[in-house]
Every structure is written in structure tokens, then in C-alpha cells.
Amino acid sequence: MLETSDTPSELIPAATILLLRDTNPGIEVLMLRRNKALKAFGGAWVFPGGRVDPEDGPDLPMLERSKLSAIRETAEETGLDISNSKLATLSNWIPPAAEIRRFSTWFFIAKAPHDKVVIDDGEIHDFCWVKPRKLIEEIPRDDFPIMPPTYISLHQLAKYSSTTEAITSVENMTPGIFETRFKKLENGFVTCWEGDVAYETLDFDLEGPRRRLFSSQTKWEYLCDFS
């Protein structure tokens, strides 16, 4: 359960990266399983990443610092060196104001190097390559817990047939901003972002544009009227 507060806490800069590779059936993305003992997202399947550290380009703009953080975290968690890779900016995620620990996380995509993945066996306990479209069709899975930003990012990747297509398209797009609001329902949660007709009121019976995710123990459904 999320810890909440009546006073919005300070945002902690963070970064994560979707590392892509091409296969005959389509693209795959690298995912890591976090140690179940960790306080933040323990046991969840995530992309490589973490908070921006003070040594990550302290004199640079935050977006550039976040890229350096993603590169460093990738090396620490997977053993992969992406320091010479081009990172395309996919999105920025900001949690609900009521959460105690709030990470403002930049999401990037890049082509994965051909080197072997070597997890640290500390924060990270397992890894796998997944096909975005296949995985989102299977969620929710008890053995593969993920968070809404991960699910939406997989949705964004599912329409691409190659790494080159994905990176080129993302480079030519304005990064999506996902400042999150949510409401608890009887059988789960509905999470929404700016552009949704219910974003200000949380009245999900209103008619109008959708940019929301319904999530329960039996079904997740992303409704988005925007490209």
C-alpha cells in the first residue's frame, strides 16, 4: 500500500531506460525484477534505472543529468555499457501529490548492446526480455507485478516493429508528461493524466476524452484518445 500525506512532498529526480533489441517476431525490451526486500517497488518488474545521484552531471540541466543516471544505473544493474548510445526521451512521470516518496522519473529508450546481461544480485534478482504487445495482453499476472508507468510504456512500444522505428519515432515526438491522479474503486483503481475529461474532478462518469488506466486484480485496461 502507498504511503500518503496531505502535504505534497518534494520530487526526487530519477531516470529509467527501455533497452530494445530486434528479434524475428518483433522488438523485445529488457526488464528486471527488483529484490522483494526493497522498500521502493520491491518484487516488481521494472526497467533499469534509479534516482539521479549528486555526481550525475551536477552542472548540467536535469534532463541531461537524468540521461547520465540512466547510463550509470544500467551499468550497475545489468553490466551493460550504453555510454555511447543515443537515448531518446519517451516520457516524464510524476506520482500523485499525496504519496510520501515522489520520484519525477524521465523514461528513455535506446538500442541494447549485444553484450551479456549480468545482474547485480543485490537490488536486482532476475531479468528477462519481453515482447511488449504479448506482455500487456497478459497483465495482470501474479508472477509478474508491474506498475502503471511500466504498463503504459509497454503500450507505447507495442506499435513498433523494429528498434530503429521506435527510436526514430520517439525522437520526433514531444515527450509525454504523465502527472498522475488516481481514485480508488470498489474493485481496483483508476489512474488518469492531463487530457482526460476527469483529470480535475475525478468524476469518471463524465463524457469526454480518455487518458486513463483501469486496474484490478483481474483486468487492466488503458483508454487513450490521444496518439
N, C-alpha and C positions, 0 to 999 in steps of 0.2 A: 504494500500500500504506500502511496506517495505521502511524504510529509508535507503539510501545508502551513501557510502563515497568512495573516491578514495584511501584512506589510510586504510588498514586493522586495525580494532580496536582490542583491547586486548580481549582474550577469557575469558568469565566468567564461572567458573566451576558450573555445575548443575547436577541434577540427577532426574530420574523418574523411576517408577516401575509398571510393569504389574502384577496385582494381579489376580490369576486364581482360579477358582473353577470348580468342576466337576458337570455336570448335565446329565440326561439320553440322551439328543441329542448330548452331547459333551461339551467341555470346554466353559466357559464364562470368560470374563475379565471385571474388573471394570473400568468404565470411568466416568469422572467428567466434568461438564460444568462450565467453568470459567465465572466470573462476566463480563458482557458486558462492564462495565466501566473501566476495567483494560487495561493498555496500551499494555502489552505483551499478545497477543493471546486472547484478550477479546472476550467472547462469544463462544470460541472454545471448543470442547470436547477433553479432554486430559486424560492422566493417572496421578495419584498422583505424585507430585514432585515439585521441585523448585531449586533455586540456593543453592550452598554449602555455609553455613554460617561460620564465623570465629570459632565458638565454636564446629563445627563438626570435632572432632578429629584433631586439628591443627598440631599435631606432626606425623600424620600418612601419608602414601602415598595417593595420590589423589583418587585412585580407592577406597580405604577403607573409606576415608572421604566422598566420593560420596554415598557409601552404608549407612553410618550414616545419611547423609542428606535425603536419600530416606525414611529411617525409621522414622525420625523426621517429615518430610513433610506428610507422610501417617497418622501419629497420629494427626497432626494439621488439616488436610483437611478431614479426614474420621472417626476419632475416633478409628481406628484400630491399635492395638499394634502388630507389626511384628518384635519386637526387638529380638525375639528368633528364627526367621525364617531364613532359608538358602536362600540367594539371589544369583541367577545365573546371570552372566553377559552376556547380549544379544548383545549389540552394543554400539558404541560411535558415536555421531552425531555432526558435525561441520558445521555451516552455511557458505554460500558464503562470500568471503573476503570483498565484497562491503557493507554488512549490517552494520548498525551503532552499534546495540547491538548484540553481538555474544555470544551465550551460547554453551560451549562444554559440551554436556549432555551425561552422561552414562545412558543406559537403562538396567534395571534389571528385572528378573521375579521371582515370589515367589508364594507359595500357600497362598491363602487368609484365614485368620482365620474365624471362624464361627460366630463371633460377629456381631452385627448390625452396619451398616454404619451410621454414624452421621456426616453430612457435617457441615462446619463451618458457612455457610450462609454469609460469607464475600467475600473471594476470590472465593469460590465455591458456586454455586446456585442450582445445581441439580446433580444427579448421576443416573447411570443405569448399569446393567450387559448386555453385548452384546456377541453374538456368532461371533467370528472373521470372519469366512467364509461368514456368512449372511450379515454382515455389509459391507464388502468390495465389495460385489456384488451390494449393494445399493448406494455406493458413486459414484458421488457427490449427497448429499442431502442438500437442502436449510436449513432444520431444524436441521442439524447435521454437522456443519462445522468442519473439521479436517485438520491437517497439514500433509505434506508428511511423516515425520518420524513416525507419528501415523499410517498412512496408510500402510507403509512398515512393521512396527512391527506387525500389524494385519495379514498381508500376511505371515509373518514368523510363526505366531501361528496357522494359519488356517490348516496346515498339521497335527497337532497333535490331537489325540483323547482323551487324558487324561492329567491331570495336571502332573502326575508322568512322563509320556512320554516326555512332553515338557521340564520339568526341567532337567531330566536326559540327554536329547539330547543337550540342551543348555550348560550344564556343561561340556560336552565333545567336544564342538566346540570352535574354536577361535572366539572371539567376532568380529562382523562385524564393520569395520570402514567406516563411511559414511561422507567423506569430500565433501561437496556439491558444484556443479557448476550448473548454470541454464541459460536458454536462453528464452527470451520472443518470443512467436509465435503470429501469427495473431489471433488465436482463443484460446490462453491459454499459458501454459508454458511447457517446457521440462526440467526436472531436472535429472542430472546424477552424477555418482560416479566412483571412480577409478576402472578400469577394462573395462569400456565402451570404445569402439573404438573412441568415440567423446569426451572423457574427456578432452584432452588437447586442441583440436581445436574448439570444439563445432560445428563441421560440422556433423550434424546428418544424412546426406545422405551417409556417408561412410559405406562400408560393413565391418562387423566385429562383435565382441561380444557386447552384450547389457547389460547394468545395468542402466536403466533409467526409469523415470516415466513421462508419458504424462498426463497433467491435463488441463481440460477445464471445462466450465460450464455444459457440458452435458455428459462428459465421462472422467474417469481416467483409465489409462492402465499402468501396471507395466510390463516391459520386463527385464528379468534377465536370463542370460545364465550360472549362477553360482549357486551352491547349497547353 
